[in-house]
Amino acid sequence: MTAIKRNIETKLKKLLSLFPVVMLIGARQTGKTTLSKMVHPDWQYFDLENAADYDFITQDYDFFFREHSKNVIIDEAQEAPELFRHLRGVIDARRSEYGRFILTGSSSPALLQQASESLAGRIAIIEIGTLKMNEIRQQPLPAFYSLFETEITADSLQSLKKLKPAITDIISLFLRGGYPEPVLAEDNDKYNLWMENYYRSYINSDIKRLFPRLDSIRYRRFIKMLASLSGTIINKAQLGRSIDVSEATIRDYLDIADKTLFWRTIPSYENSASKSLLKMPKGIIRDSGLNHYLLGVDNREKLLRSPQLGQNFEAFIIEEIIKGIQASNATRWDYYYFRTRNGAEIDLILEGSFGVLPIEIKFGTYTQLKQLTSLKQFIQKQQLPFGIVINNSDEVRLLSKEIIQIPAGCL
């Protein structure tokens, strides 16, 4: 995999100075190993999916950690659940020493629980997604994300007005997504073959290994259905009828897709006085390229003619924003959507130490104020400084005194 500077690298280095262990989690092939080796190329590296490394570590944990008590990268940590319990004793023996281990882990619902329970207070966990737009273009993290590092006030508009789009062709990045190996190869044949094999590995290897009793045929049909529903509110009963399973099974399938980092569940924003809120979760497939592969959208023309264009662009931008905030110094934040039974809707609401920021996402280059009635009303009811509309325009512009237009190229 081609080495490329990741936005999260600065945060990883900072956390290594504060914790004995830092763990990178993410879907397979998002660049966890590459980043770990880039940050510390001189550290010893072990891969628990390699039989020799697995046996060397697990046959005698005490011996391994006596010989390798620091400056160690352990890849695919979910393959050895007992690792976390043994690592706790190693860390506690020299509790004040930081930056000793980097762990990576992928596609395992039990991984976070094991790490959190065994290494509470000793480990920092970072999620690494597929490549963000600026990483593919090898540009720095956009200034937009500094917005989330302090309290958002009316004065924050002044800094937003200074933003300039750094990326002009959003469509090609939206089409192909951000898995490093196929995207950086810039070869259409390799890209399609890679996506096909990645998807098969997810269904036939990862899911079967983690959930051996799961009906893989029905789960495959479920994933295909999700591809057309990314960016929408999920009606579990209706989805269950479509693939002939119960609503409870759909709930389990959604949980599996979310915890294996294929799908991102976005909860309803319930911190509102409205009594007509819809509380069903919305969700997105995390990588737009994988989503387009599942939909059979493999070129620009098909993308622009796709009936899911608007909702998939919304999902793409939401994921871009989340990845950007994850790489910033923002703390105690979360994401939501807002919709009422009367049809009022806001695509993304961010809430954290910075305050509350509502965001509408539109594919077009021009957004009329009448399209933003829900956003305007939400800002007024919640007494917020302003809201944002993100679209494919080429300039930052105030659409009203409380709504600012930000081009997607600024993200």
C-alpha positions in Angstrom: 0.0 0.0 0.0 1.4 3.4 -0.9 2.3 5.4 2.1 0.4 8.7 2.5 0.2 11.2 5.3 -3.0 10.7 7.4 -4.8 13.4 9.2 -5.0 11.3 12.3 -1.1 11.0 12.6 -0.7 14.1 14.8 -3.4 12.9 17.2 -1.8 9.4 17.3 1.6 10.9 18.3 0.0 13.1 20.9 -1.9 10.2 22.5 1.3 8.1 22.6 2.8 10.9 24.8 -0.2 10.6 27.2 -1.0 6.8 27.3 1.1 3.6 27.5 -1.0 2.0 24.7 -2.8 3.5 21.7 -5.1 1.3 19.6 -6.1 2.1 16.0 -9.4 0.6 15.1 -11.0 0.5 11.6 -12.3 -1.6 8.8 -9.9 -3.8 7.0 -7.6 -2.1 4.5 -8.0 1.4 5.8 -4.3 1.9 6.4 -3.9 1.1 10.1 -0.7 -0.9 9.7 0.8 1.6 7.3 0.1 4.5 9.6 1.6 2.6 12.6 4.8 1.9 10.7 5.0 5.4 9.4 4.8 6.9 12.9 7.4 4.4 14.4 9.3 2.7 11.6 12.0 1.6 14.1 9.5 -0.3 16.4 9.3 -4.1 16.3 6.2 -5.3 14.4 4.1 -8.4 15.0 1.0 -9.5 13.0 -1.4 -11.8 14.9 -2.8 -13.0 11.5 0.7 -14.4 10.8 0.9 -17.9 12.3 4.5 -17.6 13.4 3.9 -14.2 15.1 0.7 -15.5 16.7 2.4 -18.6 18.2 5.4 -16.6 19.3 3.2 -14.2 21.3 0.5 -16.4 22.6 2.5 -19.5 23.6 4.1 -17.6 26.5 2.9 -14.1 27.1 5.2 -13.6 30.0 8.3 -14.4 28.0 7.2 -12.3 25.0 6.5 -9.2 27.1 9.7 -9.7 29.1 11.6 -9.5 25.8 9.4 -6.8 24.2 8.2 -4.5 26.9 8.1 -1.3 24.8 8.3 0.0 21.2 6.1 -2.7 19.8 3.4 -2.7 17.2 0.9 -5.6 17.4 -1.4 -5.9 14.4 -4.9 -7.4 14.4 -5.1 -7.6 18.2 -8.6 -9.1 18.0 -7.1 -12.4 17.1 -5.8 -12.9 20.6 -8.3 -11.8 23.2 -6.1 -12.8 26.1 -3.5 -10.3 25.0 -5.3 -7.4 26.7 -5.3 -9.1 30.1 -1.6 -9.8 30.0 -0.8 -6.4 28.7 -2.4 -4.8 31.7 0.2 -6.4 34.1 3.0 -5.3 31.8 1.8 -1.7 31.8 1.1 -1.6 35.5 4.7 -2.7 36.3 5.9 0.6 34.8 2.7 2.6 35.0 4.3 6.1 34.5 5.9 5.1 31.2 4.0 6.2 28.1 4.1 5.4 24.4 5.1 1.8 24.7 2.6 -0.1 22.4 0.5 0.5 19.3 -2.2 -2.0 18.7 -4.5 -2.3 15.7 -7.8 -4.1 15.3 -10.5 -4.5 12.7 -14.0 -5.7 12.2 -14.5 -7.2 15.7 -17.5 -6.2 17.9 -15.7 -7.7 20.9 -12.5 -5.8 20.4 -13.5 -2.5 22.0 -15.1 -4.3 25.0 -11.9 -6.3 25.6 -9.7 -3.3 25.4 -11.9 -1.1 27.5 -12.5 -3.6 30.3 -8.9 -4.8 30.5 -7.0 -1.6 29.9 -9.3 1.1 31.3 -7.3 4.3 31.9 -4.2 2.8 30.2 -5.3 2.9 26.5 -6.4 5.5 24.0 -8.5 4.4 21.1 -8.6 6.1 17.7 -10.8 5.2 14.8 -9.3 5.4 11.3 -11.6 5.4 8.3 -10.9 5.3 4.6 -9.0 8.2 3.1 -10.5 11.6 3.4 -10.6 13.8 0.3 -7.6 16.0 1.4 -5.5 12.9 2.1 -6.1 11.6 -1.4 -5.1 15.0 -2.8 -2.2 15.1 -0.3 -3.3 18.3 1.2 -3.4 19.4 4.9 -6.6 18.9 7.0 -8.8 21.8 5.9 -9.2 24.9 8.2 -12.9 24.2 8.4 -12.3 21.7 11.3 -10.7 24.2 13.6 -14.3 25.4 14.0 -14.9 22.4 16.4 -11.9 23.1 18.7 -13.5 26.1 20.5 -17.0 27.3 21.3 -19.0 28.2 18.2 -20.3 31.8 18.4 -21.6 34.3 15.9 -18.0 35.5 15.6 -17.1 32.1 14.1 -18.7 33.1 10.9 -15.8 35.5 10.3 -13.3 32.6 10.1 -15.7 30.6 7.9 -16.0 33.4 5.4 -12.3 33.2 4.8 -12.5 29.5 3.6 -11.5 28.7 0.0 -12.3 25.4 -1.7 -9.1 23.4 -2.0 -10.7 20.6 -4.1 -12.5 21.3 -7.3 -13.5 17.9 -8.6 -15.6 16.4 -5.8 -17.5 14.0 -8.1 -14.5 11.7 -8.9 -13.6 11.4 -5.2 -17.3 10.8 -4.3 -17.5 8.1 -6.9 -14.4 6.1 -5.9 -14.4 6.5 -2.1 -11.3 6.2 0.0 -9.9 2.7 0.4 -6.2 3.5 0.0 -5.0 0.6 -2.2 -7.5 0.8 -5.1 -7.9 4.6 -5.1 -4.2 5.4 -5.1 -3.6 2.8 -7.9 -5.7 4.9 -10.3 -6.5 1.8 -12.4 -10.1 1.1 -13.1 -9.7 -2.6 -13.6 -7.7 -3.0 -10.4 -10.3 -0.8 -8.6 -13.2 -3.0 -9.6 -11.4 -6.3 -8.9 -10.3 -5.0 -5.5 -13.8 -3.9 -4.5 -15.2 -7.3 -5.6 -12.7 -9.2 -3.5 -13.0 -6.9 -0.6 -16.8 -7.3 -0.5 -16.5 -11.1 -0.8 -13.9 -11.2 2.0 -16.2 -9.2 4.2 -19.2 -11.6 3.7 -17.4 -14.9 3.3 -14.5 -14.5 5.7 -15.0 -11.7 8.4 -18.7 -12.3 8.9 -18.6 -16.1 8.9 -15.6 -16.0 11.3 -17.2 -13.6 13.7 -20.8 -14.9 13.4 -20.6 -18.5 12.4 -24.3 -19.2 13.0 -25.4 -16.2 10.8 -27.4 -17.0 7.7 -24.8 -15.5 5.3 -27.1 -15.7 2.2 -29.8 -13.5 3.9 -27.1 -11.2 5.4 -25.7 -10.7 1.9 -29.2 -9.8 0.6 -29.5 -7.4 3.5 -26.2 -5.7 2.7 -27.4 -5.3 -1.0 -30.6 -3.7 0.3 -28.6 -1.3 2.6 -26.7 0.0 -0.4 -29.9 1.5 -1.8 -30.9 2.8 1.7 -27.7 4.6 2.7 -28.5 8.1 3.9 -32.1 7.2 4.7 -34.2 6.4 7.8 -34.4 2.6 8.2 -37.8 1.1 8.5 -36.8 -2.3 10.1 -40.2 -3.9 9.6 -40.3 -3.0 5.9 -36.7 -4.1 5.3 -37.4 -7.4 7.1 -40.3 -8.1 4.8 -38.1 -7.5 1.8 -35.7 -10.2 2.7 -38.1 -12.5 4.6 -36.7 -12.1 8.1 -38.2 -10.7 11.3 -37.8 -7.1 12.5 -35.6 -8.4 15.4 -33.3 -10.1 12.9 -33.0 -6.8 11.0 -32.1 -5.1 14.2 -29.3 -7.7 14.8 -28.1 -7.3 11.2 -27.9 -3.5 11.5 -25.9 -4.0 14.8 -23.5 -6.4 13.0 -23.0 -4.0 10.1 -22.4 -1.1 12.4 -20.0 -2.9 14.7 -18.0 -4.4 11.8 -17.5 -0.8 10.6 -19.4 -1.3 7.3 -22.3 0.9 8.3 -22.6 3.9 10.5 -25.8 4.3 12.6 -26.8 8.0 13.1 -29.3 8.4 16.0 -32.2 10.9 16.1 -31.5 14.2 17.8 -33.9 14.1 20.8 -32.7 17.2 22.6 -35.6 19.2 21.2 -39.0 20.4 22.4 -40.7 19.0 19.3 -43.3 16.3 20.2 -43.4 14.9 16.6 -39.8 13.7 16.3 -39.1 10.5 14.4 -36.8 8.4 16.6 -35.9 5.7 14.1 -32.2 5.6 13.4 -30.7 6.8 10.1 -27.6 5.2 8.6 -24.9 5.4 6.0 -22.5 3.0 4.3 -19.2 4.4 5.5 -17.3 4.4 2.2 -19.0 5.9 -0.9 -16.9 3.8 -3.2 -18.0 0.5 -1.7 -21.6 1.8 -1.7 -21.3 2.7 -5.4 -19.8 -0.7 -6.2 -22.8 -2.5 -4.5 -25.2 -0.3 -6.6 -23.3 -1.0 -9.8 -22.4 2.6 -10.2 -18.9 2.5 -11.8 -18.5 5.7 -13.8 -19.3 9.4 -13.6 -22.4 9.2 -15.9 -24.0 6.4 -14.0 -23.4 8.3 -10.8 -25.0 11.5 -12.0 -28.0 9.6 -13.2 -28.4 7.4 -10.1 -31.7 7.7 -8.3 -29.8 7.6 -5.0 -27.5 10.5 -6.0 -28.8 13.0 -3.4 -28.9 10.6 -0.4 -25.5 9.0 -1.3 -23.9 12.5 -1.6 -25.3 13.3 1.8 -23.8 10.1 3.3 -20.5 10.9 1.7 -20.3 14.4 3.1 -21.4 13.2 6.6 -18.6 10.7 6.6 -16.1 13.3 5.4 -17.1 15.7 8.3 -16.9 12.9 10.9 -13.4 11.9 9.7 -12.3 15.5 9.8 -13.6 16.1 13.4 -12.0 12.8 14.5 -8.6 14.1 13.4 -9.1 17.5 15.1 -8.7 18.3 18.8 -12.5 18.4 19.3 -13.7 16.5 22.5 -17.0 15.2 23.8 -18.8 15.4 20.6 -21.4 13.3 18.7 -23.5 13.3 15.6 -27.3 13.1 15.0 -30.0 13.8 12.4 -33.3 15.5 13.0 -36.7 14.8 11.4 -40.3 15.3 12.5 -43.5 13.5 11.4 -44.4 16.8 9.6 -41.4 16.4 7.3 -39.0 19.0 8.9 -35.5 17.5 8.5 -31.9 18.4 9.1 -29.3 16.0 7.6 -26.6 16.3 10.3 -26.5 17.9 13.8 -23.2 18.0 15.6 -23.1 18.5 19.3 -20.1 18.7 21.6 -18.0 21.0 23.8 -18.2 23.4 20.9 -22.0 23.7 21.1 -24.6 22.6 18.5 -24.2 23.0 14.8 -26.9 22.0 12.3 -25.9 21.2 8.7 -27.9 20.7 5.6 -26.3 18.9 2.6 -27.4 19.5 -1.0 -25.8 18.1 -4.2 -26.5 21.1 -6.4 -24.4 24.2 -6.9 -27.1 26.6 -5.8 -29.4 26.3 -2.8 -32.5 28.5 -2.4 -33.5 29.8 1.0 -36.9 28.1 0.7 -35.1 24.8 0.7 -33.7 25.6 4.1 -36.9 26.3 6.1 -36.3 23.4 8.5 -32.7 24.6 9.1 -33.8 28.2 9.7 -36.6 27.1 12.2 -34.2 24.8 14.1 -31.6 27.6 14.5 -34.3 29.9 15.8 -35.9 27.4 18.2 -32.6 26.2 19.6 -31.2 29.8 19.7 -28.1 28.9 17.8 -25.5 31.3 16.3 -25.9 29.9 12.8 -26.3 26.8 10.6 -24.4 25.6 7.5 -25.5 24.4 4.1 -22.9 22.3 2.2 -23.3 22.0 -1.5 -21.2 21.9 -4.7 -20.9 25.7 -5.1 -17.5 27.3 -5.6 -17.7 30.1 -3.0 -18.4 30.6 0.7 -21.4 32.9 1.0 -24.0 34.1 3.6 -27.4 33.0 2.4 -29.0 34.8 5.3 -27.8 36.3 8.6 -27.9 32.8 10.3 -27.1 30.5 7.4 -23.8 30.2 5.6 -23.0 28.3 2.4 -19.8 26.2 2.5 -18.6 24.4 -0.7 -17.9 20.7 -0.3 -14.4 21.5 -1.6 -13.7 23.2 1.7 -14.1 19.9 3.6 
